[in-house]
Amino acid sequence: MIAKLMNLVSKDKINPMIGAAGISAFPMSARVVHKMGLEEDNQNFLLMHAAGVNVSGQIASVIAGGLILTLVGSLL
């Protein structure tokens, strides 16, 4: 939904399938997004972009988990 909203206001278009590789099913979701992109356009190569989004989602979730543990630990 965010990619579609950004496409309304942005000059450069963003592929909304990249968001599907966010954090779920590392690294299988990147492969699924790549395969879906190839079915739509056989010149489309999304594997590296989807894997990058997948890795950044993993890193962000670890940072968020660390912050939550730190905040809860300081309250106890």
Secondary structure, DSSP 8 states (H G I E B T S, - for coil): -HHHHHHHH-SS---GGGGGGSSSSTTHHHHHHHHHHHHH-TT---HHHHHHHHHHHHHHHHHHHHHHHHHHHHH-
